[in-house]
Amino acid sequence: MDPYSTLEVPHTATIEEIKKAYRRLAKKWHPDKYNGNLDAAEMFRKVKAAYDCLVDPIKRETEDLKCKQREQAKAAKKAERQAGQWASAQSTSNTAGISLQAIGLIVIALIVFLAALFGSDERTSHPSATA
């Protein structure tokens, strides 16, 4: 539960802004207004809990720290997903055919084969000195 979003105020809200938002929402969701509607009563409890959290300086500081940690965790997960997508794209870009190492080995084998097949015999490739 994010008390700031519950009270519909920014994280930079002053105590006066928090009190004003609380009064507005408490009036809106008061159980007497809805004749025992359980959803309204639950919303009223959430508004009261959010208010209690944000008007207490220690509780508010703790909540602000939790919010920062949640934001950092979200950012870390996003970066992790992006890194995973990048790594996946890098690995799949090479799997469409033969790997570069396999191509290199094939080229070397072809050169060796052609050299053996058409390779020159030293006796016939150099003119003899006695001729």
C-alpha atoms as a printed R data frame, in Angstrom:
    type eleno elety resid chain resno       x       y       z
1   ATOM     1    CA   MET     A     1   0.000   0.000   0.000
2   ATOM     2    CA   ASP     A     2   1.446   3.342  -1.021
3   ATOM     3    CA   PRO     A     3  -0.001   5.933   1.362
4   ATOM     4    CA   TYR     A     4   0.747   8.759  -1.061
5   ATOM     5    CA   SER     A     5  -1.368   7.239  -3.813
6   ATOM     6    CA   THR     A     6  -4.075   6.311  -1.306
7   ATOM     7    CA   LEU     A     7  -4.346   9.954  -0.245
8   ATOM     8    CA   GLU     A     8  -3.816  11.107  -3.843
9   ATOM     9    CA   VAL     A     9  -0.927  13.414  -2.902
10  ATOM    10    CA   PRO     A    10   2.625  13.666  -4.275
11  ATOM    11    CA   HIS     A    11   5.616  12.439  -2.281
12  ATOM    12    CA   THR     A    12   6.547  16.071  -1.734
13  ATOM    13    CA   ALA     A    13   3.218  16.926  -0.086
14  ATOM    14    CA   THR     A    14   3.278  19.095   3.024
15  ATOM    15    CA   ILE     A    15   1.517  18.134   6.245
16  ATOM    16    CA   GLU     A    16  -1.225  20.637   5.401
17  ATOM    17    CA   GLU     A    17  -1.752  19.051   1.968
18  ATOM    18    CA   ILE     A    18  -1.887  15.606   3.580
19  ATOM    19    CA   LYS     A    19  -4.444  16.760   6.161
20  ATOM    20    CA   LYS     A    20  -6.572  18.410   3.477
21  ATOM    21    CA   ALA     A    21  -6.514  15.258   1.330
22  ATOM    22    CA   TYR     A    22  -7.362  13.123   4.365
23  ATOM    23    CA   ARG     A    23 -10.366  15.271   5.288
24  ATOM    24    CA   ARG     A    24 -11.644  15.162   1.701
25  ATOM    25    CA   LEU     A    25 -11.254  11.376   1.360
26  ATOM    26    CA   ALA     A    26 -12.495  10.594   4.880
27  ATOM    27    CA   LYS     A    27 -15.644  12.537   4.103
28  ATOM    28    CA   LYS     A    28 -15.968  10.786   0.741
29  ATOM    29    CA   TRP     A    29 -15.534   7.239   2.118
30  ATOM    30    CA   HIS     A    30 -17.058   7.566   5.594
31  ATOM    31    CA   PRO     A    31 -19.015   4.370   6.403
32  ATOM    32    CA   ASP     A    32 -22.038   6.329   7.691
33  ATOM    33    CA   LYS     A    33 -22.427   7.875   4.254
34  ATOM    34    CA   TYR     A    34 -22.696   4.431   2.631
35  ATOM    35    CA   ASN     A    35 -24.871   2.703   5.265
36  ATOM    36    CA   GLY     A    36 -22.516  -0.139   6.063
37  ATOM    37    CA   ASN     A    37 -21.062  -0.708   2.592
38  ATOM    38    CA   LEU     A    38 -18.029  -2.905   3.272
39  ATOM    39    CA   ASP     A    39 -16.033  -1.527   0.336
40  ATOM    40    CA   ALA     A    40 -16.487   2.025   1.602
41  ATOM    41    CA   ALA     A    41 -15.525   0.981   5.132
42  ATOM    42    CA   GLU     A    42 -12.385  -0.719   3.808
43  ATOM    43    CA   MET     A    43 -11.459   2.345   1.773
44  ATOM    44    CA   PHE     A    44 -12.014   4.547   4.827
45  ATOM    45    CA   ARG     A    45  -9.632   2.307   6.843
46  ATOM    46    CA   LYS     A    46  -7.001   2.560   4.092
47  ATOM    47    CA   VAL     A    47  -7.313   6.355   4.008
48  ATOM    48    CA   LYS     A    48  -6.968   6.512   7.815
49  ATOM    49    CA   ALA     A    49  -3.928   4.198   7.794
50  ATOM    50    CA   ALA     A    50  -2.278   6.250   5.041
51  ATOM    51    CA   TYR     A    51  -2.921   9.458   6.969
52  ATOM    52    CA   ASP     A    52  -1.538   7.983  10.199
53  ATOM    53    CA   CYS     A    53   1.584   6.908   8.330
54  ATOM    54    CA   LEU     A    54   2.261  10.243   6.645
55  ATOM    55    CA   VAL     A    55   1.624  12.598   9.569
56  ATOM    56    CA   ASP     A    56   4.092  10.730  11.789
57  ATOM    57    CA   PRO     A    57   7.605  11.902  10.759
58  ATOM    58    CA   ILE     A    58   9.281   8.589  11.625
59  ATOM    59    CA   LYS     A    59   6.673   6.475   9.824
60  ATOM    60    CA   ARG     A    60   6.792   8.815   6.828
61  ATOM    61    CA   GLU     A    61  10.586   8.581   6.620
62  ATOM    62    CA   THR     A    62  10.353   4.785   6.802
63  ATOM    63    CA   GLU     A    63   7.710   4.769   4.056
64  ATOM    64    CA   ASP     A    64   9.821   7.080   1.876
65  ATOM    65    CA   LEU     A    65  12.763   4.693   2.274
66  ATOM    66    CA   LYS     A    66  10.550   1.738   1.294
67  ATOM    67    CA   CYS     A    67   9.335   3.652  -1.770
68  ATOM    68    CA   LYS     A    68  12.916   4.355  -2.848
69  ATOM    69    CA   GLN     A    69  13.820   0.693  -2.393
70  ATOM    70    CA   ARG     A    70  10.804  -0.396  -4.470
71  ATOM    71    CA   GLU     A    71  11.759   2.056  -7.224
72  ATOM    72    CA   GLN     A    72  15.364   0.818  -7.199
73  ATOM    73    CA   ALA     A    73  14.187  -2.797  -7.330
74  ATOM    74    CA   LYS     A    74  11.914  -1.983 -10.288
75  ATOM    75    CA   ALA     A    75  14.779  -0.225 -12.070
76  ATOM    76    CA   ALA     A    76  17.097  -3.174 -11.408
77  ATOM    77    CA   LYS     A    77  14.523  -5.650 -12.750
78  ATOM    78    CA   LYS     A    78  13.991  -3.502 -15.828
79  ATOM    79    CA   ALA     A    79  17.742  -3.325 -16.461
80  ATOM    80    CA   GLU     A    80  17.997  -7.085 -15.923
81  ATOM    81    CA   ARG     A    81  15.193  -7.717 -18.435
82  ATOM    82    CA   GLN     A    82  16.806  -5.401 -20.969
83  ATOM    83    CA   ALA     A    83  20.180  -7.099 -20.516
84  ATOM    84    CA   GLY     A    84  18.512 -10.479 -20.965
85  ATOM    85    CA   GLN     A    85  16.764  -9.306 -24.118
86  ATOM    86    CA   TRP     A    86  20.055  -7.949 -25.475
87  ATOM    87    CA   ALA     A    87  21.874 -11.203 -24.694
88  ATOM    88    CA   SER     A    88  19.059 -13.195 -26.259
89  ATOM    89    CA   ALA     A    89  19.182 -11.058 -29.396
90  ATOM    90    CA   GLN     A    90  22.948 -11.517 -29.593
91  ATOM    91    CA   SER     A    91  22.748 -15.291 -29.262
92  ATOM    92    CA   THR     A    92  19.895 -15.696 -31.749
93  ATOM    93    CA   SER     A    93  21.559 -13.508 -34.354
94  ATOM    94    CA   ASN     A    94  24.239 -16.158 -34.762
95  ATOM    95    CA   THR     A    95  21.989 -19.230 -34.715
96  ATOM    96    CA   ALA     A    96  20.323 -18.611 -38.071
97  ATOM    97    CA   GLY     A    97  23.040 -20.672 -39.728
98  ATOM    98    CA   ILE     A    98  26.418 -22.079 -38.912
99  ATOM    99    CA   SER     A    99  28.489 -20.502 -36.173
100 ATOM   100    CA   LEU     A   100  31.523 -18.423 -37.066
101 ATOM   101    CA   GLN     A   101  33.847 -21.016 -35.541
102 ATOM   102    CA   ALA     A   102  32.356 -23.748 -37.713
103 ATOM   103    CA   ILE     A   103  32.733 -21.575 -40.818
104 ATOM   104    CA   GLY     A   104  36.377 -20.948 -39.928
105 ATOM   105    CA   LEU     A   105  37.043 -24.662 -39.548
106 ATOM   106    CA   ILE     A   106  35.355 -25.407 -42.874
107 ATOM   107    CA   VAL     A   107  37.468 -22.779 -44.654
108 ATOM   108    CA   ILE     A   108  40.680 -24.163 -43.147
109 ATOM   109    CA   ALA     A   109  39.706 -27.722 -44.077
110 ATOM   110    CA   LEU     A   110  38.905 -26.597 -47.636
111 ATOM   111    CA   ILE     A   111  42.277 -24.865 -47.981
112 ATOM   112    CA   VAL     A   112  44.106 -27.943 -46.712
113 ATOM   113    CA   PHE     A   113  42.098 -30.176 -49.058
114 ATOM   114    CA   LEU     A   114  42.732 -27.953 -52.091
115 ATOM   115    CA   ALA     A   115  46.412 -27.685 -51.239
116 ATOM   116    CA   ALA     A   116  46.651 -31.466 -51.051
117 ATOM   117    CA   LEU     A   117  44.696 -31.939 -54.266
118 ATOM   118    CA   PHE     A   118  46.313 -29.259 -56.369
119 ATOM   119    CA   GLY     A   119  49.416 -28.742 -54.358
120 ATOM   120    CA   SER     A   120  52.614 -28.431 -56.244
121 ATOM   121    CA   ASP     A   121  55.290 -30.998 -56.107
122 ATOM   122    CA   GLU     A   122  58.598 -29.285 -55.527
123 ATOM   123    CA   ARG     A   123  60.193 -31.327 -58.312
124 ATOM   124    CA   THR     A   124  57.803 -29.986 -60.939
125 ATOM   125    CA   SER     A   125  57.178 -26.534 -59.653
126 ATOM   126    CA   HIS     A   126  60.761 -25.288 -59.713
127 ATOM   127    CA   PRO     A   127  62.813 -25.343 -62.848
128 ATOM   128    CA   SER     A   128  65.783 -27.541 -62.373
129 ATOM   129    CA   ALA     A   129  69.111 -25.928 -62.046
130 ATOM   130    CA   THR     A   130  70.621 -28.453 -64.459
131 ATOM   131    CA   ALA     A   131  68.298 -27.808 -67.313
